[in-house]
Amino acid sequence: MRRIWSITASLFLAAPGVAQIPTPPASMPEHGDTQPVDYSRATSWICRPGVDDGTCSANLDAMTVEMSGARTPATHKVATDAPVDCFYIYPTASLDPTMYSDLSPDESEKKVVHGQAARLTARCRLYVPVYHQFTLPALRWSTAHPETKIDFEIPYRDVRAAWLYYLAHDNQGRGVILVGHSQGSELLRRLIAEEIDGKPAQKRMVAAYLAGNFNLDSGSFHSIMPCARADQTGCLVAWQSYLDTQDGPRFFGNAKPGTKPICVNPAAVSGGRAQLQTYVSKPSFAPPSDPPYVGLVGFLTAECVADAQGAVLRVRIEPSPASGLLDTLMKQYSQRPGWGEHGLDINLVQGNMLDLIGSQTTAWLARK
């Protein structure tokens, strides 16, 4: 048991795919160069079949750790003939000092893509377009100056162009799963509403996974519904993670008046509480022979819970010798008051996502 205490002491401090919000810049960031992106160029994609600088192919093997202390190696296997595609839009991660990022992804952006999306290659061909995103310095400035309006028009223009290029040149009638987090989810929400919902492309949508979204509710789409079964396709999985002990006002998971908030637990789409399959980077003191990731089994469970504010994924730390440390560390990793476990939205349920994507892919292919 002592080993579990040691492992959990730094797991979340090393969580992949989590960008920290920097100190506010002294003045509003300059706009930056935001010319339209040519998605026919390989350099306009972080990952796609035949294009990868290592961001999406680096070692993803893990050591599964259970509360009993049992350790089991888990080898990541890239699907050699994936039947569907994944179109992923990464969250706010760029540290560029401008309002919008350039088209040369920095290490922060690459880390997020690797930590959140690369594991999807076990289920699908992965497409990750570069886009002029609203940067972390710009986000910090706008947070410190509420009068500043966050303008996603330029990022959305790029994401839409990447999607249309993908449909015209790569899709070829294949099923596609859309995955986004935070800013990425907001951009995909609009893309789905304008380019997929009720359009021919909807037939190709296996599912959409929108984590840590800002304003997703029952009024967001017309014909795309929240998923309610593991074999349901063309539906939506959306969640915002908060510890079940976190109270007070929330930034995520709130619905507009007259609408119903959407929360679908990737670990239990039909409802109820279920065990999370969490992936995090291995701690520095782990044996050198251990793989680069750790998979937590049994430590965390979660359930979508609705209240007067809206609906969120309530994460429970299950009793164990490590529960106190997990509680402290997860709270420390909350980026801002009211944000909950926003930075860990995908990592907390990554294994559950893979299982659900597998079930939905099988169902979509059977109904095609």
WOZI-V200927 format. One record per pair of residues at least 6 apart in sequence whose C-alpha atoms are under 8 Angstrom apart, sorted by sequence separation. I is the first residue (numbers start at 1). J is the second residue. D is the distance in whole Angstrom. If there is no record, write none. Layout:
# WOZI-V200927
[[I;J;D] [I;J;D]]
This chain:
# WOZI-V200927
[[38;44;7] [39;45;7] [45;51;7] [46;52;6] [47;53;8] [64;70;8] [65;71;5] [95;101;8] [96;102;7] [120;126;7] [142;148;5] [179;185;7] [180;186;8] [195;201;7] [196;202;5] [227;233;8] [255;261;5] [265;271;7] [268;274;6] [305;311;5] [306;312;7] [317;323;6] [334;340;5] [335;341;8] [37;44;7] [46;53;8] [64;71;5] [65;72;7] [94;101;6] [142;149;7] [254;261;6] [264;271;8] [267;274;6] [304;311;7] [305;312;6] [334;341;5] [335;342;8] [47;55;7] [63;71;6] [64;72;5] [118;126;8] [142;150;7] [180;188;7] [227;235;5] [253;261;7] [267;275;7] [304;312;6] [305;313;6] [333;341;7] [334;342;7] [335;343;7] [42;51;7] [46;55;7] [47;56;6] [63;72;6] [64;73;6] [179;188;8] [225;234;8] [226;235;5] [227;236;5] [253;262;8] [267;276;6] [282;291;8] [304;313;4] [305;314;6] [317;326;7] [331;340;8] [334;343;7] [63;73;5] [64;74;6] [178;188;8] [224;234;7] [225;235;5] [226;236;4] [227;237;6] [253;263;8] [282;292;5] [303;313;5] [304;314;6] [317;327;7] [331;341;8] [333;343;8] [62;73;6] [63;74;6] [94;105;7] [95;106;7] [139;150;8] [224;235;6] [225;236;6] [226;237;6] [281;292;6] [282;293;5] [302;313;6] [303;314;5] [330;341;7] [61;73;8] [62;74;5] [94;106;7] [224;236;7] [226;238;8] [240;252;6] [281;293;4] [282;294;5] [302;314;5] [303;315;7] [61;74;6] [62;75;6] [95;108;7] [240;253;6] [280;293;6] [281;294;6] [302;315;4] [61;75;5] [62;76;7] [94;108;6] [239;253;8] [279;293;7] [280;294;5] [301;315;6] [302;316;6] [60;75;8] [61;76;5] [93;108;6] [94;109;6] [279;294;6] [280;295;7] [300;315;7] [301;316;5] [60;76;6] [93;109;5] [279;295;5] [300;316;6] [301;317;7] [59;76;8] [134;151;8] [278;295;5] [279;296;6] [300;317;5] [301;318;7] [134;152;7] [277;295;7] [278;296;5] [299;317;6] [300;318;6] [90;109;8] [93;112;7] [133;152;8] [277;296;6] [278;297;7] [299;318;5] [276;296;8] [277;297;6] [298;318;7] [299;319;8] [91;112;8] [133;154;8] [134;155;7] [189;210;8] [276;297;7] [277;298;8] [299;320;8] [90;112;7] [132;154;7] [133;155;5] [188;210;8] [275;297;8] [276;298;7] [90;113;6] [132;155;5] [239;262;7] [240;263;7] [275;298;6] [276;299;8] [131;155;6] [197;221;7] [198;222;7] [238;262;7] [239;263;5] [275;299;8] [276;300;6] [299;323;8] [105;130;7] [185;210;5] [197;222;7] [198;223;6] [213;238;8] [238;263;5] [239;264;6] [275;300;6] [276;301;5] [104;130;8] [132;158;7] [185;211;6] [197;223;6] [207;233;6] [208;234;8] [210;236;8] [212;238;8] [213;239;7] [237;263;7] [238;264;5] [239;265;7] [275;301;4] [276;302;7] [103;130;6] [131;158;6] [178;205;8] [185;212;7] [186;213;6] [189;216;8] [193;220;7] [197;224;6] [206;233;5] [207;234;5] [208;235;6] [209;236;6] [210;237;6] [211;238;5] [212;239;6] [213;240;7] [237;264;5] [238;265;7] [274;301;5] [275;302;7] [103;131;6] [131;159;7] [159;187;7] [176;204;6] [177;205;6] [182;210;8] [185;213;5] [186;214;7] [193;221;6] [205;233;8] [206;234;5] [207;235;5] [208;236;5] [209;237;5] [210;238;5] [211;239;5] [212;240;5] [236;264;8] [237;265;7] [273;301;6] [274;302;6] [88;117;7] [102;131;8] [103;132;7] [159;188;8] [175;204;5] [176;205;5] [177;206;5] [178;207;7] [179;208;6] [180;209;6] [181;210;6] [182;211;6] [186;215;8] [192;221;8] [205;234;5] [206;235;7] [207;236;6] [208;237;6] [209;238;6] [210;239;7] [211;240;6] [212;241;7] [237;266;7] [273;302;5] [274;303;7] [101;131;8] [102;132;6] [129;159;7] [174;204;6] [175;205;6] [176;206;6] [177;207;5] [178;208;5] [179;209;5] [180;210;5] [181;211;5] [182;212;5] [183;213;7] [204;234;8] [207;237;7] [273;303;4] [101;132;5] [156;187;6] [160;191;6] [173;204;7] [175;206;6] [176;207;7] [177;208;6] [178;209;6] [179;210;6] [180;211;6] [181;212;6] [182;213;5] [189;220;8] [203;234;7] [272;303;6] [273;304;8] [100;132;5] [101;133;5] [155;187;8] [159;191;8] [177;209;8] [178;210;8] [179;211;8] [181;213;7] [182;214;7] [202;234;7] [237;269;8] [271;303;7] [272;304;7] [100;133;5] [101;134;7] [129;162;6] [271;304;7] [86;120;7] [100;134;5] [101;135;6] [99;134;6] [100;135;6] [152;187;8] [156;191;8] [267;302;8] [268;303;8] [99;135;6] [226;262;7] [228;264;8] [98;135;7] [214;251;8] [215;252;8] [216;253;8] [227;264;7] [265;302;8] [86;124;6] [88;126;7] [90;128;8] [97;135;8] [99;137;7] [100;138;8] [214;252;6] [215;253;7] [217;255;6] [226;264;7] [265;303;6] [84;123;8] [85;124;5] [86;125;6] [87;126;6] [88;127;6] [89;128;6] [94;133;7] [96;135;7] [98;137;7] [99;138;5] [213;252;7] [214;253;7] [215;254;7] [216;255;7] [217;256;7] [230;269;6] [265;304;6] [83;123;8] [84;124;5] [85;125;5] [86;126;5] [87;127;5] [88;128;5] [89;129;7] [94;134;8] [95;135;6] [96;136;8] [97;137;6] [98;138;7] [212;252;7] [213;253;7] [214;254;8] [215;255;7] [219;259;6] [229;269;6] [230;270;8] [264;304;7] [82;123;6] [83;124;7] [84;125;6] [85;126;6] [86;127;6] [87;128;6] [88;129;8] [92;133;7] [94;135;5] [95;136;6] [96;137;7] [97;138;8] [215;256;8] [218;259;6] [219;260;8] [228;269;5] [229;270;5] [263;304;6] [79;121;6] [82;124;5] [85;127;7] [92;134;7] [93;135;7] [94;136;6] [95;137;6] [217;259;6] [218;260;5] [227;269;6] [228;270;5] [76;119;8] [78;121;5] [79;122;5] [82;125;6] [92;135;6] [93;136;6] [217;260;5] [218;261;6] [227;270;8] [228;271;8] [77;121;8] [78;122;5] [79;123;6] [92;136;6] [217;261;4] [218;262;7] [77;122;6] [78;123;8] [79;124;7] [216;261;7] [217;262;5] [76;122;7] [79;125;8] [216;262;6] [263;311;6] [265;313;7] [261;310;6] [262;311;7] [263;312;6] [264;313;8] [260;310;8] [261;311;6] [263;313;7] [255;309;7] [55;110;6] [254;309;6] [255;310;6] [55;111;8] [58;114;8] [253;309;8] [254;310;4] [56;113;7] [253;310;6] [254;311;7] [55;113;7] [56;114;5] [60;118;8] [253;311;5] [44;103;7] [46;105;8] [55;114;5] [60;119;7] [250;309;8] [253;312;5] [249;309;8] [252;312;8] [56;117;8] [57;118;7] [56;118;5] [4;67;7] [55;118;7] [56;119;8] [46;110;8] [4;69;6] [239;304;8] [3;69;7] [32;98;5] [34;100;7] [1;68;7] [30;97;8] [31;98;6] [32;99;6] [33;100;8] [280;347;7] [1;69;6] [29;97;6] [30;98;5] [31;99;5] [32;100;6] [34;102;7] [279;347;6] [29;98;5] [30;99;6] [31;100;6] [32;101;7] [33;102;7] [278;347;6] [279;348;7] [29;99;5] [32;102;7] [89;159;8] [242;312;7] [244;314;5] [278;348;4] [279;349;8] [28;99;8] [241;312;6] [242;313;6] [243;314;5] [244;315;5] [277;348;7] [278;349;5] [279;350;6] [240;312;5] [241;313;5] [242;314;5] [243;315;5] [244;316;6] [276;348;7] [277;349;5] [278;350;6] [279;351;7] [19;92;8] [239;312;6] [240;313;6] [241;314;6] [242;315;6] [243;316;6] [276;349;6] [277;350;6] [278;351;6] [19;93;6] [239;313;6] [241;315;7] [243;317;8] [277;351;5] [276;351;8] [277;352;6] [49;125;7] [276;352;7] [48;125;7] [49;126;7] [48;126;6] [49;127;7] [47;126;7] [48;127;4] [47;127;6] [48;128;6] [46;127;8] [47;128;5] [45;127;7] [46;128;5] [47;129;7] [267;349;7] [45;128;6] [46;129;6] [266;349;7] [45;129;4] [46;130;6] [44;129;6] [45;130;5] [267;352;5] [44;130;5] [85;171;8] [252;338;8] [266;352;6] [267;353;7] [44;131;8] [250;337;8] [251;338;5] [252;339;7] [266;353;6] [250;338;4] [251;339;6] [19;108;7] [85;174;7] [87;176;7] [91;180;7] [249;338;6] [250;339;6] [267;356;8] [39;129;8] [84;174;6] [85;175;6] [86;176;6] [87;177;6] [88;178;6] [89;179;6] [90;180;6] [91;181;5] [92;182;7] [248;338;7] [250;340;8] [266;356;7] [83;174;7] [84;175;5] [85;176;5] [86;177;5] [87;178;5] [88;179;5] [89;180;5] [90;181;6] [91;182;5] [92;183;6] [83;175;8] [84;176;6] [85;177;6] [86;178;6] [87;179;6] [88;180;6] [89;181;7] [90;182;8] [91;183;5] [92;184;8] [19;112;7] [84;177;8] [86;179;7] [90;183;7] [91;184;5] [17;111;6] [18;112;6] [37;131;8] [90;184;5] [91;185;8] [246;340;7] [16;111;7] [17;112;3] [89;184;5] [16;112;7] [17;113;7] [88;184;8] [89;185;7] [17;114;7] [242;339;8] [243;340;7] [16;114;8] [17;115;4] [34;132;6] [89;187;8] [242;340;5] [243;341;7] [16;115;5] [17;116;5] [89;188;7] [241;340;6] [242;341;5] [16;116;7] [241;341;5] [242;342;8] [240;341;8] [241;342;6] [240;342;7] [241;344;8] [241;345;6] [240;345;6] [239;345;8] [29;137;7] [29;138;6] [28;138;7] [25;137;6] [29;141;8] [24;137;6] [28;141;6] [22;136;7] [23;137;7] [27;141;8] [21;136;6] [22;137;6] [25;140;8] [21;137;7] [24;140;5] [25;141;6] [23;140;7] [24;141;5] [21;139;8] [22;140;7] [21;140;6] [24;144;7] [34;154;7] [36;157;8] [37;158;6] [36;158;7] [39;161;7] [39;162;6] [37;161;8] [40;165;8] [39;165;7] [230;356;6] [233;360;6] [231;359;6] [232;360;6] [233;361;8] [230;359;6] [231;360;5] [212;342;6] [230;360;6] [233;363;7] [231;362;8] [232;363;7] [233;364;6] [231;363;6] [212;345;6] [211;345;6] [211;346;7] [207;360;8] [206;360;7] [206;361;7] [206;364;6] [181;345;8] [181;346;8] [175;361;8] [175;364;8] [62;279;8] [73;291;8] [63;290;7] [62;290;8] [63;291;6] [62;291;5] [65;294;7] [61;291;5] [62;292;6] [63;293;6] [64;294;6] [65;295;6] [66;296;6] [67;297;7] [116;346;6] [60;291;8] [61;292;6] [62;293;4] [63;294;5] [64;295;4] [65;296;5] [66;297;5] [67;298;6] [116;347;7] [123;354;7] [59;291;8] [60;292;7] [61;293;6] [62;294;5] [63;295;6] [64;296;6] [65;297;6] [66;298;6] [67;299;6] [115;347;8] [122;354;8] [59;292;7] [60;293;7] [62;295;6] [64;297;7] [66;299;8] [116;350;8] [120;354;7] [123;357;7] [123;358;7] [67;320;7] [16;280;6] [15;280;5] [16;281;6] [14;280;7] [15;281;5] [14;281;5] [12;280;7] [14;282;7] [11;280;6] [14;283;7] [11;281;7] [11;282;7] [11;283;6] [10;283;6] [7;283;7] [84;361;7] [83;361;8] [7;286;8] [8;322;7] [21;335;7] [20;335;7] [5;321;7] [9;325;6] [13;329;7] [4;321;8] [5;322;5] [8;325;7] [9;326;7] [12;329;7] [4;322;7] [8;326;6] [12;330;7] [10;329;8] [1;321;7] [5;325;8] [9;329;7] [13;333;7] [12;333;7] [19;343;7] [18;343;5] [17;343;8] [18;344;7] [17;344;8] [15;344;8] [17;347;8] [16;347;7] [15;347;8]]
